[in-house]
Amino acid sequence: MVRKRQTAASRLAKKLRAIGRAGGPSPYPYLPADIDWDDPAAWSRDARKAFDPNNLDESTKAAFEKFKLDPRNPYHWRMLMLFFADAHFGDRAGQGRPRKWNSESLCELLRHVSDARTKSPGAKRSDVFRSLVKRKARYAGLEPDALKHAYAVALDPERNQRLFDHRDALNHQHQLIVELAMREKGMAVPDTTKKAIEDLALDQALGAIGAPDSRWKK
């Protein structure tokens, strides 16, 4: 008899049931508990142990490889955690207009825009928004202008924290590398270069959330 393969959702549900059955103050008695996590030295020491890139189980290693992330980089651990949280606990409001535009639904909108542009590379913005609100489309019932407004919100650092957390982490890494290289030459990084690096980081962040072709370049 062929054994039925468990889905990711069923495996997660099994772990959640085990947590629910656990007694005592914590379902994780094997994890360190009596540590002052407000102590930077203690936090740093245990973080290095917990996120040791040379001590990964096979599933974690496969996840890093799948998303092309580096387990030596703490920001990449954060990104991997965000991908997991999005996949299993993100907004599942269903088809049509979201109840509320939040980071998850805004990132989802960017993915739909990216998919539409991939199918029709030469389409204008107005054509893309109209295609997404037509009958039986993902955002049926919304006006194109409403979707255009939501798209602008999706690219607003003040409104889409999930996307711009990715961007800021990537931008920080890139800026440090460039600043170090320029400092060795006794030079400062020009503002135009800083802006170009920030734009590159945003493009990479959009790729990370599955929306690589969602931004029209000026």
C-alpha positions in Angstrom: 0.0 0.0 0.0 1.3 3.4 -1.0 1.8 5.6 2.0 0.1 9.0 1.6 2.6 11.9 1.8 1.8 14.4 4.5 1.3 18.0 3.5 3.1 20.9 5.1 -0.2 22.0 6.7 -0.8 18.5 8.2 2.7 18.3 9.6 2.3 21.7 11.2 -1.1 20.8 12.6 0.5 17.7 14.2 3.2 19.8 15.9 0.5 22.2 17.2 -1.5 19.4 18.6 1.6 18.1 20.5 2.1 21.6 21.9 -1.5 21.7 23.0 -1.1 18.4 24.9 2.2 19.5 26.6 1.9 20.1 30.3 3.8 22.4 32.6 4.7 26.1 32.1 6.3 25.5 28.7 5.8 22.9 25.9 9.6 23.2 25.3 11.2 22.1 28.6 14.4 21.2 26.6 15.1 24.8 25.7 17.0 27.3 27.9 14.6 29.2 30.2 16.5 30.8 33.1 18.5 33.3 31.0 18.3 37.1 31.1 17.4 37.8 27.5 17.7 41.5 28.1 21.5 40.9 28.7 23.1 41.6 25.3 26.1 39.3 26.1 23.8 36.4 27.1 21.6 37.0 24.1 24.5 37.1 21.7 26.2 34.0 23.1 23.0 31.9 22.9 22.0 33.3 19.5 25.3 32.1 18.1 24.6 28.6 19.4 21.0 28.6 18.3 21.8 29.8 14.8 25.0 27.9 14.2 25.2 27.6 10.4 27.4 24.4 10.8 24.7 22.6 12.8 21.6 22.7 10.7 19.1 19.9 10.3 18.4 18.7 6.8 15.0 20.5 6.4 16.4 23.8 7.6 19.4 23.5 5.3 17.1 22.7 2.4 15.0 25.8 3.2 18.0 28.1 3.1 19.1 26.5 -0.2 15.6 26.8 -1.7 15.3 30.5 -1.0 19.0 31.2 -1.8 19.6 32.5 1.7 22.8 32.3 3.8 22.5 30.7 7.2 25.5 32.7 8.4 23.5 35.9 8.0 21.1 36.7 10.9 18.9 38.8 8.6 18.4 35.8 6.3 17.2 33.8 9.3 14.7 36.6 9.9 13.6 36.4 6.2 13.2 32.7 6.4 11.0 33.0 9.5 8.9 35.6 7.7 8.4 33.3 4.7 7.2 30.6 7.0 4.9 32.9 9.0 3.4 34.2 5.7 2.8 30.8 4.3 1.1 29.3 7.4 -0.4 32.2 9.3 -0.8 35.0 6.7 -4.1 36.6 5.8 -6.5 34.0 4.3 -9.4 36.3 3.7 -10.1 34.6 0.3 -11.0 35.9 -3.1 -12.1 39.4 -3.8 -11.5 42.6 -1.9 -9.4 42.1 1.3 -11.2 43.0 4.5 -8.2 45.3 5.2 -5.1 46.1 3.3 -2.2 44.9 5.6 1.4 43.9 4.8 0.4 40.4 3.7 -2.4 41.4 1.4 -0.3 44.2 0.0 2.5 41.8 -0.8 0.0 39.5 -2.3 -1.2 42.4 -4.6 2.4 42.9 -5.7 2.6 39.2 -6.6 -0.5 39.4 -8.7 0.8 42.6 -10.4 4.1 40.8 -11.1 2.3 37.7 -12.5 0.1 40.0 -14.8 3.1 41.8 -16.1 5.0 38.6 -16.7 2.1 37.4 -18.9 1.8 40.7 -20.7 5.2 42.4 -20.5 4.2 45.4 -22.6 0.9 46.2 -20.7 0.4 49.6 -19.3 -0.3 50.1 -15.6 -4.0 50.9 -16.3 -4.3 47.7 -18.3 -2.8 45.6 -15.5 -5.1 47.1 -12.9 -8.2 46.6 -15.2 -7.2 43.0 -15.8 -7.1 42.3 -12.0 -10.6 43.7 -11.3 -12.5 42.2 -14.2 -15.2 39.6 -13.7 -13.9 36.5 -12.0 -10.4 38.0 -11.6 -8.6 38.1 -8.2 -9.9 41.6 -7.3 -13.3 41.5 -9.0 -15.6 44.1 -7.5 -12.9 46.8 -6.9 -12.5 49.8 -9.2 -9.2 50.0 -11.1 -8.4 53.3 -9.3 -8.9 51.6 -5.9 -6.4 48.9 -6.9 -4.0 51.6 -8.2 -4.2 53.3 -4.8 -3.6 50.0 -3.0 -0.6 49.4 -5.3 0.9 52.7 -4.3 0.3 51.8 -0.6 2.1 48.5 -1.2 5.3 50.4 -2.2 5.0 52.8 0.8 7.6 52.1 3.5 5.2 53.4 6.1 2.4 51.0 5.1 4.1 47.7 4.0 6.4 46.8 6.8 6.9 43.2 5.6 8.3 44.3 2.3 10.4 47.1 3.6 11.8 45.0 6.5 13.3 42.8 3.7 14.5 45.9 1.8 16.1 47.5 4.9 17.9 44.3 5.9 19.4 43.9 2.4 20.1 47.6 2.0 22.0 47.6 5.3 24.2 44.7 4.2 25.0 46.3 0.8 25.6 49.7 2.2 28.1 48.4 4.7 30.1 46.5 2.0 30.2 49.6 -0.2 31.1 52.0 2.6 34.0 49.7 3.7 35.3 49.5 0.2 35.1 53.3 -0.3 36.6 54.0 3.2 39.7 51.9 2.2 40.2 54.3 -0.7 39.6 57.4 1.6 36.4 58.2 -0.2 32.8 58.8 0.9 29.9 57.0 -0.7 28.0 59.5 -3.0 24.3 60.0 -2.3 23.5 58.8 -5.8 25.2 55.5 -5.1 23.4 55.1 -1.8 20.1 55.6 -3.6 21.0 53.1 -6.3 21.9 50.5 -3.6 18.5 51.2 -1.9 16.7 50.7 -5.2 18.6 47.4 -5.8 17.7 46.2 -2.3 14.0 47.0 -3.0 14.2 45.0 -6.2 15.8 42.1 -4.4 13.1 42.3 -1.6 10.4 42.2 -4.2 12.0 39.1 -5.7 12.1 37.5 -2.2 8.4 37.9 -1.7 7.7 36.5 -5.2 6.9 39.7 -6.9 10.1 40.4 -9.0 8.3 42.2 -11.9 5.8 44.3 -9.9 7.6 47.6 -10.1 7.5 50.0 -13.0 10.8 51.8 -13.3 10.7 55.5 -13.8 
